[in-house]
Amino acid sequence: MSNTSQRHFTTLGIIALAFAAVAAYAGRAALRDIWDLGWHNEEQSHVLLALPVALWLAYLRRGRVRHEQWRPTWLGPLCMLAGYGISLFGFSTGTDILWHFGAISMILAAGLTTFGPGLLRQFMPAIVALLFLLPVPGTLRQEISIPLQRASAASAHVLIDIMGLPVTRDGNVLTVNGHEVKVVDACDGMRMVSALAIVAYAFVFSVPMRNNVRALILAISPAIAIVVNVLRLVPTAIVYGYAEHESTGDLVHDIGGWAVLGLALILLWGFLRFLRWLEVPVDPHNVDAG
């Protein structure tokens, strides 16, 4: 990149930041609500991973600015106004997902204003990652978490029984060594599904691969979420059943929540290696693809 182009890009960057600051101020209430939900509500803690993942994916694609012209467009301010209208409508109707989405779209429109659609297209995976900032609506969480609780409890019951430990199950409640462990309290898996979705998304767009392989890995990620959630639930339930203090079970539960994210990455990488072993075409023709 020449010195002139570098200065031009820097100038546009400063303008984009100014527009983004205006957009963030306009949507400050919704953005603060997203942060509060992620920080204080464990069920929505996955939103804290969204921004780091988006920045990481943008960093991986930083070299693409050399191959795209920067074309500011007046479409950006129109999108900012549309985002403000969506956010205002969501707030007035109590539709939180629209309230939050409008605030995020205003900030994205700031980049569209100064850099144009061509450059933003090069960073599309990073832009889409920002949608993970949207907290999962309560009704959707219920639809996913309730059957996931049942599946997790049933699978953990079988595994603990195979290990020869005294265990019974009544719905979503496991009784291990005479101590009840509620799956909804221990780890219902919904948090894991949300977090793993972000991890899987970051994985498929960090490693060069064909788009059909990306789609396949994203499609199997819910199954991986169930597997790692059960692997987390089994030791957690055993510790709750045999530990003298409940705090020990809480510690295992909290540590396991982070450990299974690493385990999920290992499983995703292992699945990719398995596809290569099967001689399935994985690598793109262009190494920089994606």
TAVEN-V847262 format. One line per field, one symbol per residue. ss: DSSP state (@ for helix, = for strand, . for the rest). phi: phi as a letter, one per 20 degrees, with the letter a starting at -180 (. if undefined). psi: psi as a letter, one per 20 degrees, with the letter a starting at -180 (. if undefined). Layout:
ss: ???
phi: ???
psi: ???
//
This chain:
ss: ..@@@@@@@@@@@@@@@@@@@@@@@@.@@@@@@@@@@@@@.@@@..@@@@@@@@@@@@@@.@@@@@@.......@@@@@@@@@@@@@@@@@@@..@@@@@@@@@@@@@@@@@@@@@@@@@@@.@@@@@@@@@@....@@@@@@@@@@@@@@@@@@@@@@@@@....====..====..====@@@@...@@@@@@@@@@@@@@@@@....@@@@@@@@@@@@@@@@@@@@@@@@@@@@@@@@...@@@@@@@@@@@@@@@@@@@@@@@@@@@@@@@@.............
phi: .fffffffffffffffffffffffffdfffffffffffeddffdffffeffgffffffffdfffffdceecgbffggfffffffffffffffemegffgffgffffffffffgednffffffdggfffgfffffgfggfffffeffffffffffffgffffffnefbcccmededdlndfceffefafnfffffffgfffffffdedfaffffgfffffegffffffffffffgfffffffdffcffffffffffffeffffffffffffffffffffmffdfffdgefo
psi: prhghghghgghgggghgghggghghkhgghhhgggghhiohijihhiigghgghghhghjhiiihjpqonqqihghhhghghgggggghghiknhhhgggggghgghhghhghhrhghhhhkghhghhihiioqpqhhhgghghghhggggggghggghhhijqoprpndjppookippophhhgniighhggghggggghghjhpprqhhhghgghhihhhhggghgghhhghghgghhiqhphhghhghggghhhhhgghghghghhhghgghhikpogprhohjq.
//
